[in-house]
Amino acid sequence: MKKFLILLFFLLSISSNLSAFIRDSEIENLIKEIVRPIAIAAEQDSEKLKIFIINDDQLNAFVTPGQKIFIFSGLIKKSNNVNALEGVIAHEIGHITGRHHVKIYENLGKARAITLVGVILGGAVQALTKDPNAAAAIGGGALTASRRSFLSFSRVQEGSADQAGFSFLKKSGKSLCGIISFLELLEEMQVYYQKTAYTQSHPLTRERIRDAKNAAINEDCENINKVKKLNNIRPNELTTEEKYKFIQAKLIGFTEPESVIDSIKNETRFNDDQKKYALAIANYKLFNLDKGNSLINQLIDKYPSNPYFYELKAQMLRENGLLKESLNNYLIVNKLLPNDPLVQIELAHTLIDLDTKKTTIKSIELLSKAKQKDSENNKLWYLLSVAHGKNSEMGKSRYASAYSSYLKGDDNMAISFIERAKKIVKKNTTLWNNLIELEKKINSKKRK
């Protein structure tokens, strides 16, 4: 979206120990599908949006400079339906169109705001600022003051962001019932359990719920918000809601495999196929490949045009050393999603593991293509370093290693690889110029 500078559901209480980002084509593609009509309604550009899923069960999300949107897996897993997520996103786009981010940056100062993001995200600071020392820039007392300032400043924006979000939902033909159910869920959690990350950064009041209900006065939200199992009758024409249930099941399978085995049968949100998806993933995560493979094969038989079931099978097979079988499935995925960089990266990974001259060269071709759309993907650069090394292209391998280190925030290691590459790369070539450009980026950052 156009200049995603506002912090979407800015998390001010997140643990500093985020375990990981989740990169997944199925989830990212669906989130883009969800965002696009709302962005259009708000007259924003959604094409350059970069999506990151944080593996954390908190109900939150945020956007940072660089057109990066971060969504917590807990928000996806725990929302009653896709409309709830639509409501969350519409509200945050209301902050963007209100230019609240400009006022936030003026209030805190750009450097302090970015550093605050980094401190709050802990290890993720390097992905945001590419500066491993950024978290040290604010002392404990100043950080507390910055948090309070950020909170108090954001609170005065909520009403206008709500109203703008309601407008965008209506204009894009979306229901307002989802945001009502989401706010009511948060209110219930706040009263009976705990304050959530969202309620600490977005004041939750009865007035906000009342305003949402007034805006949805002509909608039958009581019926719309009922949790329903959707029994699909058109396997190759999934609705957005059906797709959403599948990614919810996927996330639960990956992040809660032990509990899924016992509890999924009682899950009222999912139909039998979505339960199979969660169980296939859970069994694979718990090293029961035969069971996981059997379940995913059942889904492939029913949904032969769904690329994500083949993708899961390919991943399962590769991680269990069945490389040729994995390759066959990744080739199917790549045919169904020919322009997906994450698919190209995973296919390249399998080709590299096959370790032949032909597969190595093909992997480089795929990674080069993926780089055009996902140039900040650290795994891509790591695989490029491996593939070029296998192909005896040591200058390119060291440049890729340098860029991978740069993306991880390890500037000293990046400079080391650059210096080693410069010893064997001819001057005034494209590769030489790339090395110099990366070196300048790193040195410029150090001077700031």
Secondary structure, DSSP 8 states (H G I E B T S, - for coil): -TT--S-TT--SS--S----EE--HHHHHHHHHHHHHHHHHTT---TT-EEEEE---SS-EEEETTTEEEEEHHHHHH-SSHHHHHHHHHHHHHHHHTTHHHHHHHHH-HHHHHHHHHHHHGGGHHHHHS-TTGGGGS-HHHHHHHHHHHHHHHHTTHHHHHHHHHHHHHHTT--SHHHHHHHHHHHHHHHHT---HHHHHS---HHHHHHHHHHTTTS-HHHHTS------S-TTS--HHHHHHHHHHHHHHHH-HHHHHHHGGG-SS--HHHHHHHHHHHHHHTT-HHHHHHHHHHHHHH-TT-HHHHHHHHHHHHHTT-HHHHHHHHHHHHHHSTT-HHHHHHHHHHHHHH--HHHHHHHHHHHHHHHTT-TT-HHHHHHHHHHHHHTT-HHHHHHHHHHHHHHHT-HHHHHHHHHHHHTTS-TTSHHHHHHHHHHHHHHHHHH-
